[in-house]
Amino acid sequence: MEVPILKQGDFLIATFQAALTDEDLLQLQDALVARVGKFRSHGVIVDVTALDVMDSFAARTLRALAHMVRLRGAETVIVGIQPEVAFAMVQLGLSLEGVPTALDLEEGLAQLMKASERKGATFRGR
């Protein structure tokens, strides 16, 4: 199942519609990393609101995706982790260490805008 990737200004938004296979996750990772360069995006939001479970492969893939996107010059925010998913992840020792998370899309966009502003201020300050 292909995950739709929308362009919203300087940001890309990928919204999971349902649970994905491991291959779907890898295809999403490749597509997002490529589109960051194609659209010169400053940030990526991955919305996992529809997921009612996250296994270790999905958590590792999302963490790797965020690091790859960062190497391409953009930031990633994971949004919409459901309470039961968060509980299960903690119980299983799964982590999105180093990857910002937000409650919802609105909060995720706000985080990316702040990060983009800070990054711009840093470059202008030199």
ZAFIVO-333578 format. One record per atom (N, C-alpha, C): x, y, z. Coordinates in steps of 0.02 Angstrom, whole numbers, padded with zeros to 5 digits, always signed. Layout:
BEGIN
XYZ...
END
This chain:
BEGIN
+00042-00058+00000+00000+00000+00000+00045+00062+00000+00035+00105-00048+00075+00166-00053+00049+00219-00005+00095+00251+00029+00077+00305+00076+00076+00370+00036+00020+00407+00039+00020+00471+00004+00068+00521+00036+00105+00557-00006+00152+00608+00017+00129+00674-00013+00109+00720+00030+00085+00785+00009+00139+00838+00021+00140+00888-00023+00186+00944-00015+00146+01002+00013+00167+01029+00069+00134+01087+00101+00188+01140+00112+00194+01187+00067+00246+01237+00072+00315+01204+00068+00356+01217+00118+00423+01189+00121+00426+01120+00153+00367+01091+00167+00365+01029+00204+00330+00974+00164+00348+00912+00180+00315+00853+00153+00277+00819+00209+00218+00793+00194+00177+00759+00244+00158+00690+00217+00178+00638+00253+00161+00569+00235+00113+00543+00289+00054+00522+00268+00003+00499+00315-00011+00425+00305+00002+00386+00356-00014+00315+00353-00090+00307+00354-00117+00269+00307-00188+00255+00305-00205+00190+00342-00157+00146+00346-00166+00081+00379-00096+00053+00394-00095-00004+00427-00031-00036+00441+00004-00052+00376+00070-00046+00376+00110-00056+00316+00154-00118+00323+00167-00149+00267+00215-00205+00267+00285-00176+00273+00333-00219+00287+00402-00197+00291+00425-00166+00225+00404-00197+00170+00422-00170+00104+00391-00102+00092+00329-00093+00113+00296-00027+00107+00335+00026+00145+00358+00010+00205+00396+00057+00246+00462+00076+00212+00495+00027+00181+00558+00041+00147+00546+00084+00085+00490+00071+00049+00473+00113-00009+00458+00184+00013+00422+00192+00068+00408+00259+00095+00473+00295+00112+00518+00260+00145+00582+00289+00164+00619+00315+00102+00623+00273+00050+00658+00293-00011+00623+00353-00044+00557+00351-00047+00519+00405-00079+00528+00471-00043+00524+00470+00024+00531+00532+00062+00601+00561+00056+00651+00519+00061+00720+00543+00057+00732+00574-00013+00706+00543-00065+00714+00570-00133+00676+00636-00141+00616+00640-00115+00575+00700-00124+00600+00759-00084+00634+00747-00029+00665+00802+00009+00712+00841-00037+00751+00805-00076+00797+00838-00123+00760+00867-00183+00713+00830-00209+00676+00853-00269+00640+00919-00256+00607+00924-00198+00567+00983-00182+00604+01032-00137+00668+01016-00119+00708+01058-00075+00669+01073-00010+00640+01020+00017+00598+01026+00076+00640+01039+00138+00612+01076+00185+00646+01091+00248+00624+01044+00304+00570+01008+00292+00545+00963+00344+00498+00910+00318+00492+00857+00358+00448+00801+00341+00407+00784+00403+00343+00775+00392+00299+00750+00446+00276+00681+00425+00282+00634+00471+00255+00566+00461+00199+00558+00511+00138+00553+00485+00078+00548+00527+00059+00475+00534+00065+00449+00595+00051+00378+00609-00014+00370+00650-00057+00420+00647-00119+00419+00686-00159+00355+00675-00160+00330+00613-00202+00272+00597-00173+00206+00622-00110+00206+00645-00080+00144+00667-00102+00126+00738-00122+00063+00747-00140+00040+00814-00087-00006+00843-00032-00014+00805+00025-00053+00828+00087-00031+00790+00144-00032+00824+00207-00017+00790+00258-00068+00813+00283-00107+00765+00332-00158+00783+00403-00130+00780+00450-00172+00798+00519-00148+00802+00547-00127+00734+00527-00162+00681+00550-00143+00614+00524-00074+00595+00461-00060+00609+00432+00005+00593+00467+00060+00633+00479+00048+00696+00513+00098+00738+00584+00111+00713+00621+00059+00697+00689+00067+00671+00689+00103+00604+00641+00086+00561+00637+00116+00495+00620+00190+00500+00574+00209+00544+00557+00280+00553+00616+00318+00582+00653+00288+00628+00712+00320+00656+00765+00330+00602+00776+00278+00561+00825+00283+00506+00803+00335+00455+00739+00337+00440+00712+00386+00394+00727+00457+00418+00715+00470+00481+00727+00536+00509+00801+00555+00504+00846+00507+00515+00917+00521+00511+00938+00534+00438+00910+00496+00392+00926+00506+00321+00901+00575+00298+00841+00593+00318+00813+00658+00301+00857+00714+00329+00880+00705+00390+00924+00756+00421+00989+00763+00381+01015+00707+00357+01076+00710+00316+01063+00746+00249+01000+00748+00228+00981+00784+00167+00964+00857+00181+00970+00878+00244+00960+00948+00261+00892+00967+00287+00851+00918+00304+00783+00932+00328+00773+00898+00396+00719+00916+00429+00701+00886+00493+00639+00842+00484+00631+00795+00529+00572+00750+00529+00538+00754+00596+00471+00754+00595+00432+00749+00656+00381+00693+00645+00377+00647+00693+00328+00594+00692+00268+00619+00733+00208+00616+00704+00149+00641+00739+00096+00586+00745+00055+00593+00796-00005+00551+00803+00005+00483+00835+00057+00473+00873+00065+00407+00906+00009+00400+00957-00031+00349+00948-00088+00337+00992-00065+00314+01061-00104+00328+01114-00083+00311+01182-00066+00237+01190-00106+00193+01161-00093+00121+01169-00030+00100+01131-00016+00134+01076+00046+00120+01039+00106+00143+01079+00102+00203+01108+00156+00228+01150+00168+00181+01209+00115+00159+01241+00121+00113+01298+00157+00048+01276+00134+00019+01221+00164-00043+01197+00237-00033+01177+00252+00023+01145+00322+00036+01126+00367+00039+01187+00345+00073+01239+00385+00077+01300+00393+00008+01331+00339-00030+01335+00342-00096+01364+00389-00142+01326+00393-00133+01259+00436-00175+01217+00506-00147+01210+00519-00089+01239+00585-00058+01234+00599-00027+01166+00547-00011+01128+00556+00022+01063+00563+00097+01073+00607+00127+01034+00621+00198+01044+00627+00234+00977+00606+00296+00976+00617+00340+00920+00669+00393+00941+00718+00371+00978+00769+00415+01006+00799+00461+00953+00801+00525+00969+00829+00574+00923+00781+00599+00870+00720+00574+00871+00669+00595+00823+00615+00632+00860+00604+00696+00842+00551+00734+00875+00482+00703+00862+00439+00706+00911+00370+00683+00902+00324+00740+00923+00262+00736+00899+00212+00786+00916+00144+00751+00922+00100+00783+00958+00034+00755+00969-00006+00748+00904-00004+00800+00862-00044+00799+00801-00009+00839+00746-00042+00841+00689-00013+00874+00630+00000+00948+00643-00046+00982+00675-00038+01053+00690+00024+01066+00732+00034+01027+00784+00092+01035+00827+00156+01017+00790+00153+00966+00748+00210+00946+00708+00232+01001+00660+00183+01032+00626+00199+01087+00581+00230+01146+00619+00204+01160+00678+00232+01215+00719+00304+01200+00737+00320+01137+00755+00389+01119+00771+00435+01128+00711+00412+01107+00652+00453+01114+00592+00464+01187+00574+00412+01228+00582+00419+01299+00566+00471+01332+00612+00468+01315+00677+00517+01342+00724+00588+01319+00706+00595+01255+00690+00661+01229+00671+00686+01263+00608+00642+01275+00560+00661+01307+00498+00682+01380+00510+00646+01414+00555+00663+01483+00572+00731+01486+00607+00744+01439+00653+00808+01438+00688+00866+01425+00639+00854+01380+00594+00905+01363+00544+00919+01423+00500+00868+01459+00478+00876+01519+00438+00913+01573+00475+00897+01582+00539+00930+01632+00580+01004+01616+00588+01020+01552+00595+01090+01531+00602+01129+01549+00540+01101+01535+00481+01136+01549+00419+01142+01624+00406+01091+01662+00422+01093+01734+00412+01142+01767+00461+01152+01736+00519+01195+01764+00570+01269+01759+00554+01287+01718+00506+01358+01708+00490+01385+01763+00446
END
